[in-house]
């Protein structure tokens, strides 16, 4: 069973992350991406907005190539499925 939601990027903040690799601490730029469910703006967004009227997702991404896949104001599908 899987659940699909539609979330919109509300903010992208850059910070410095300290990543431990088991031997040494490394500083990396981290993009903190905050997303919220789409609203009832019409069309497909209205359907998703009625099903998920509230929520939030925040992810910290240290891979710059991946972070650049997210754009402020753009909507993305989020799929949830069991991990086991």
SEZAVEX-465112 format. One record per residue: residue number from 1; residue in three letters; x, y, z of N, C-alpha, C in turn. Coordinates in pm, whole numbers. Layout:
pt i=NUM; aa=ala; n_X=X; n_Y=Y; n_Z=Z; ca_X=X; ca_Y=Y; ca_Z=Z; c_X=X; c_Y=Y; c_Z=Z
...
END
This chain:
pt i=1; aa=unk; n_X=83; n_Y=-118; n_Z=0; ca_X=0; ca_Y=0; ca_Z=0; c_X=88; c_Y=125; c_Z=0
pt i=2; aa=unk; n_X=51; n_Y=226; n_Z=-75; ca_X=127; ca_Y=351; ca_Z=-81; c_X=30; c_Y=468; c_Z=-72
pt i=3; aa=unk; n_X=82; n_Y=580; n_Z=-26; ca_X=4; ca_Y=704; ca_Z=-15; c_X=81; c_Y=813; c_Z=-89
pt i=4; aa=unk; n_X=12; n_Y=889; n_Z=-171; ca_X=77; ca_Y=999; ca_Z=-244; c_X=19; c_Y=1131; c_Z=-195
pt i=5; aa=unk; n_X=109; n_Y=1223; n_Z=-166; ca_X=73; ca_Y=1359; ca_Z=-126; c_X=140; c_Y=1456; c_Z=-223
pt i=6; aa=unk; n_X=96; n_Y=1580; n_Z=-218; ca_X=158; ca_Y=1683; ca_Z=-302; c_X=196; c_Y=1800; c_Z=-211
pt i=7; aa=unk; n_X=326; n_Y=1830; n_Z=-205; ca_X=379; ca_Y=1934; ca_Z=-118; c_X=451; c_Y=2040; c_Z=-200
pt i=8; aa=unk; n_X=450; n_Y=2162; n_Z=-147; ca_X=512; ca_Y=2277; ca_Z=-213; c_X=629; c_Y=2328; c_Z=-129
pt i=9; aa=unk; n_X=738; n_Y=2365; n_Z=-194; ca_X=855; ca_Y=2418; ca_Z=-123; c_X=823; c_Y=2559; c_Z=-75
pt i=10; aa=unk; n_X=830; n_Y=2577; n_Z=57; ca_X=799; ca_Y=2705; ca_Z=118; c_X=924; c_Y=2786; c_Z=149
pt i=11; aa=unk; n_X=1035; n_Y=2717; n_Z=177; ca_X=1160; ca_Y=2789; ca_Z=203; c_X=1278; c_Y=2695; c_Z=181
pt i=12; aa=unk; n_X=1392; n_Y=2756; n_Z=149; ca_X=1520; ca_Y=2685; ca_Z=137; c_X=1623; c_Y=2771; c_Z=209
pt i=13; aa=unk; n_X=1680; n_Y=2715; n_Z=315; ca_X=1779; ca_Y=2788; ca_Z=394; c_X=1911; c_Y=2713; c_Z=391
pt i=14; aa=unk; n_X=2018; n_Y=2786; n_Z=372; ca_X=2153; ca_Y=2726; ca_Z=370; c_X=2215; c_Y=2743; c_Z=509
pt i=15; aa=unk; n_X=2274; n_Y=2636; n_Z=560; ca_X=2346; ca_Y=2639; ca_Z=686; c_X=2473; c_Y=2556; c_Z=671
pt i=16; aa=unk; n_X=2557; n_Y=2560; n_Z=772; ca_X=2677; ca_Y=2477; ca_Z=773; c_X=2648; c_Y=2355; c_Z=859
pt i=17; aa=unk; n_X=2673; n_Y=2238; n_Z=805; ca_X=2654; ca_Y=2112; ca_Z=877; c_X=2791; c_Y=2053; c_Z=910
pt i=18; aa=unk; n_X=2800; n_Y=1990; n_Z=1026; ca_X=2922; ca_Y=1921; ca_Z=1066; c_X=2894; c_Y=1771; c_Z=1054
pt i=19; aa=unk; n_X=2957; n_Y=1709; n_Z=957; ca_X=2934; ca_Y=1568; ca_Z=925; c_X=3052; c_Y=1486; c_Z=975
pt i=20; aa=unk; n_X=3025; n_Y=1388; n_Z=1060; ca_X=3127; ca_Y=1299; ca_Z=1114; c_X=3136; c_Y=1175; c_Z=1026
pt i=21; aa=unk; n_X=3254; n_Y=1145; n_Z=975; ca_X=3272; ca_Y=1028; ca_Z=889; c_X=3331; c_Y=908; c_Z=961
pt i=22; aa=unk; n_X=3338; n_Y=916; n_Z=1093; ca_X=3395; ca_Y=808; ca_Z=1173; c_X=3537; c_Y=835; c_Z=1214
pt i=23; aa=unk; n_X=3602; n_Y=929; n_Z=1147; ca_X=3741; ca_Y=962; ca_Z=1179; c_X=3762; c_Y=1113; c_Z=1193
pt i=24; aa=unk; n_X=3680; n_Y=1189; n_Z=1123; ca_X=3703; ca_Y=1333; ca_Z=1118; c_X=3571; c_Y=1406; c_Z=1097
pt i=25; aa=unk; n_X=3565; n_Y=1528; n_Z=1148; ca_X=3449; ca_Y=1614; ca_Z=1128; c_X=3470; c_Y=1697; c_Z=1002
pt i=26; aa=unk; n_X=3370; n_Y=1701; n_Z=915; ca_X=3378; ca_Y=1779; ca_Z=791; c_X=3267; c_Y=1882; c_Z=791
pt i=27; aa=unk; n_X=3298; n_Y=2002; n_Z=745; ca_X=3196; ca_Y=2104; ca_Z=729; c_X=3143; c_Y=2098; c_Z=586
pt i=28; aa=unk; n_X=3011; n_Y=2097; n_Z=575; ca_X=2946; ca_Y=2098; ca_Z=443; c_X=2831; c_Y=2197; c_Z=447
pt i=29; aa=unk; n_X=2801; n_Y=2253; n_Z=333; ca_X=2683; ca_Y=2338; ca_Z=322; c_X=2560; c_Y=2247; c_Z=315
pt i=30; aa=unk; n_X=2462; n_Y=2277; n_Z=400; ca_X=2339; ca_Y=2198; ca_Z=401; c_X=2223; c_Y=2288; c_Z=360
pt i=31; aa=unk; n_X=2141; n_Y=2237; n_Z=270; ca_X=2018; ca_Y=2306; ca_Z=232; c_X=1904; c_Y=2248; c_Z=313
pt i=32; aa=unk; n_X=1839; n_Y=2332; n_Z=394; ca_X=1722; ca_Y=2291; ca_Z=471; c_X=1598; c_Y=2329; c_Z=391
pt i=33; aa=unk; n_X=1530; n_Y=2228; n_Z=338; ca_X=1414; ca_Y=2249; ca_Z=251; c_X=1288; c_Y=2221; c_Z=332
pt i=34; aa=unk; n_X=1201; n_Y=2322; n_Z=341; ca_X=1074; ca_Y=2309; ca_Z=413; c_X=959; c_Y=2306; c_Z=314
pt i=35; aa=unk; n_X=871; n_Y=2207; n_Z=330; ca_X=758; ca_Y=2190; ca_Z=239; c_X=627; c_Y=2185; c_Z=318
pt i=36; aa=unk; n_X=519; n_Y=2227; n_Z=254; ca_X=385; ca_Y=2222; ca_Z=312; c_X=289; c_Y=2167; c_Z=206
pt i=37; aa=unk; n_X=177; n_Y=2109; n_Z=250; ca_X=81; ca_Y=2056; ca_Z=153; c_X=27; c_Y=2167; c_Z=62
pt i=38; aa=unk; n_X=-2; n_Y=2132; n_Z=-62; ca_X=-64; ca_Y=2228; ca_Z=-153; c_X=-203; c_Y=2261; c_Z=-100
pt i=39; aa=unk; n_X=-252; n_Y=2378; n_Z=-134; ca_X=-385; ca_Y=2420; ca_Z=-90; c_X=-492; c_Y=2381; c_Z=-190
pt i=40; aa=unk; n_X=-610; n_Y=2428; n_Z=-162; ca_X=-724; ca_Y=2399; ca_Z=-249; c_X=-732; c_Y=2505; c_Z=-358
pt i=41; aa=unk; n_X=-626; n_Y=2517; n_Z=-439; ca_X=-618; ca_Y=2621; ca_Z=-540; c_X=-688; c_Y=2589; c_Z=-671
pt i=42; aa=unk; n_X=-743; n_Y=2473; n_Z=-683; ca_X=-811; ca_Y=2434; ca_Z=-806; c_X=-740; c_Y=2318; c_Z=-872
pt i=43; aa=unk; n_X=-813; n_Y=2246; n_Z=-953; ca_X=-758; ca_Y=2132; ca_Z=-1025; c_X=-705; c_Y=2025; c_Z=-932
pt i=44; aa=unk; n_X=-593; n_Y=1968; n_Z=-969; ca_X=-533; ca_Y=1860; ca_Z=-891; c_X=-497; c_Y=1905; c_Z=-749
pt i=45; aa=unk; n_X=-449; n_Y=2030; n_Z=-735; ca_X=-412; ca_Y=2080; ca_Z=-603; c_X=-531; c_Y=2076; c_Z=-507
pt i=46; aa=unk; n_X=-650; n_Y=2104; n_Z=-557; ca_X=-771; ca_Y=2101; ca_Z=-475; c_X=-797; c_Y=1961; c_Z=-420
pt i=47; aa=unk; n_X=-777; n_Y=1861; n_Z=-503; ca_X=-797; ca_Y=1721; ca_Z=-460; c_X=-698; c_Y=1685; c_Z=-351
pt i=48; aa=unk; n_X=-570; n_Y=1716; n_Z=-371; ca_X=-468; ca_Y=1686; ca_Z=-271; c_X=-489; c_Y=1772; c_Z=-145
pt i=49; aa=unk; n_X=-527; n_Y=1898; n_Z=-162; ca_X=-547; ca_Y=1987; ca_Z=-48; c_X=-659; c_Y=1942; c_Z=44
pt i=50; aa=unk; n_X=-764; n_Y=1886; n_Z=-12; ca_X=-874; ca_Y=1834; ca_Z=69; c_X=-832; c_Y=1710; c_Z=147
pt i=51; aa=unk; n_X=-748; n_Y=1627; n_Z=88; ca_X=-704; ca_Y=1503; ca_Z=153; c_X=-596; c_Y=1527; c_Z=258
pt i=52; aa=unk; n_X=-512; n_Y=1627; n_Z=237; ca_X=-402; ca_Y=1659; ca_Z=329; c_X=-402; c_Y=1811; c_Z=352
pt i=53; aa=unk; n_X=-494; n_Y=1859; n_Z=438; ca_X=-503; ca_Y=2003; ca_Z=458; c_X=-394; c_Y=2063; c_Z=546
pt i=54; aa=unk; n_X=-319; n_Y=1979; n_Z=615; ca_X=-218; ca_Y=2030; ca_Z=707; c_X=-100; c_Y=1934; c_Z=711
pt i=55; aa=unk; n_X=18; n_Y=1987; n_Z=740; ca_X=137; ca_Y=1903; ca_Z=754; c_X=262; c_Y=1982; c_Z=723
pt i=56; aa=unk; n_X=375; n_Y=1917; n_Z=743; ca_X=502; ca_Y=1980; ca_Z=708; c_X=608; c_Y=1873; c_Z=689
pt i=57; aa=unk; n_X=702; n_Y=1904; n_Z=603; ca_X=819; ca_Y=1818; ca_Z=580; c_X=939; c_Y=1911; c_Z=579
pt i=58; aa=unk; n_X=1044; n_Y=1872; n_Z=649; ca_X=1169; ca_Y=1949; ca_Z=648; c_X=1283; c_Y=1849; c_Z=632
pt i=59; aa=unk; n_X=1363; n_Y=1871; n_Z=530; ca_X=1477; ca_Y=1782; ca_Z=505; c_X=1604; c_Y=1865; c_Z=497
pt i=60; aa=unk; n_X=1713; n_Y=1810; n_Z=549; ca_X=1845; ca_Y=1871; ca_Z=539; c_X=1925; c_Y=1793; c_Z=436
pt i=61; aa=unk; n_X=1970; n_Y=1861; n_Z=333; ca_X=2038; ca_Y=1794; ca_Z=221; c_X=2180; c_Y=1849; c_Z=209
pt i=62; aa=unk; n_X=2280; n_Y=1760; n_Z=216; ca_X=2420; ca_Y=1802; ca_Z=203; c_X=2476; c_Y=1776; c_Z=63
pt i=63; aa=unk; n_X=2405; n_Y=1704; n_Z=-20; ca_X=2446; ca_Y=1681; ca_Z=-158; c_X=2391; c_Y=1797; c_Z=-242
pt i=64; aa=unk; n_X=2479; n_Y=1887; n_Z=-284; ca_X=2436; ca_Y=2008; ca_Z=-355; c_X=2361; c_Y=1978; c_Z=-484
pt i=65; aa=unk; n_X=2399; n_Y=1873; n_Z=-555; ca_X=2330; ca_Y=1837; ca_Z=-679; c_X=2185; c_Y=1799; c_Z=-650
pt i=66; aa=unk; n_X=2161; n_Y=1731; n_Z=-540; ca_X=2025; ca_Y=1694; ca_Z=-501; c_X=1950; c_Y=1817; c_Z=-452
pt i=67; aa=unk; n_X=2013; n_Y=1900; n_Z=-372; ca_X=1949; ca_Y=2021; ca_Z=-320; c_X=1900; c_Y=2110; c_Z=-434
pt i=68; aa=unk; n_X=1974; n_Y=2115; n_Z=-543; ca_X=1936; ca_Y=2201; ca_Z=-656; c_X=1813; c_Y=2150; c_Z=-731
pt i=69; aa=unk; n_X=1769; n_Y=2027; n_Z=-701; ca_X=1648; ca_Y=1975; ca_Z=-763; c_X=1522; c_Y=2038; c_Z=-705
pt i=70; aa=unk; n_X=1535; n_Y=2105; n_Z=-590; ca_X=1422; ca_Y=2170; ca_Z=-524; c_X=1421; c_Y=2319; c_Z=-556
pt i=71; aa=unk; n_X=1304; n_Y=2371; n_Z=-593; ca_X=1291; ca_Y=2513; ca_Z=-626; c_X=1182; c_Y=2575; c_Z=-539
pt i=72; aa=unk; n_X=1209; n_Y=2693; n_Z=-490; ca_X=1114; ca_Y=2765; ca_Z=-406; c_X=983; c_Y=2786; c_Z=-482
pt i=73; aa=unk; n_X=872; n_Y=2749; n_Z=-418; ca_X=740; ca_Y=2766; ca_Z=-478; c_X=695; c_Y=2653; c_Z=-567
pt i=74; aa=unk; n_X=783; n_Y=2559; n_Z=-597; ca_X=747; ca_Y=2447; ca_Z=-685; c_X=687; c_Y=2333; c_Z=-601
pt i=75; aa=unk; n_X=592; n_Y=2261; n_Z=-661; ca_X=526; ca_Y=2149; ca_Z=-593; c_X=589; c_Y=2016; c_Z=-635
pt i=76; aa=unk; n_X=589; n_Y=1922; n_Z=-542; ca_X=646; ca_Y=1789; ca_Z=-564; c_X=553; c_Y=1683; c_Z=-506
pt i=77; aa=unk; n_X=548; n_Y=1569; n_Z=-572; ca_X=475; ca_Y=1455; ca_Z=-516; c_X=563; c_Y=1390; c_Z=-410
pt i=78; aa=unk; n_X=501; n_Y=1346; n_Z=-303; ca_X=570; ca_Y=1274; ca_Z=-197; c_X=497; c_Y=1141; c_Z=-180
pt i=79; aa=unk; n_X=570; n_Y=1032; n_Z=-200; ca_X=510; ca_Y=899; ca_Z=-189; c_X=557; c_Y=830; c_Z=-62
pt i=80; aa=unk; n_X=462; n_Y=778; n_Z=14; ca_X=491; ca_Y=702; ca_Z=134; c_X=454; c_Y=556; c_Z=111
pt i=81; aa=unk; n_X=546; n_Y=467; n_Z=140; ca_X=518; ca_Y=324; ca_Z=132; c_X=594; c_Y=255; c_Z=244
pt i=82; aa=unk; n_X=544; n_Y=142; n_Z=291; ca_X=611; ca_Y=72; ca_Z=401; c_X=756; c_Y=36; c_Z=365
pt i=83; aa=unk; n_X=845; n_Y=47; n_Z=461; ca_X=986; ca_Y=17; ca_Z=438; c_X=1019; c_Y=-130; c_Z=460
pt i=84; aa=unk; n_X=929; n_Y=-205; n_Z=513; ca_X=960; ca_Y=-347; ca_Z=538; c_X=884; c_Y=-438; c_Z=446
END
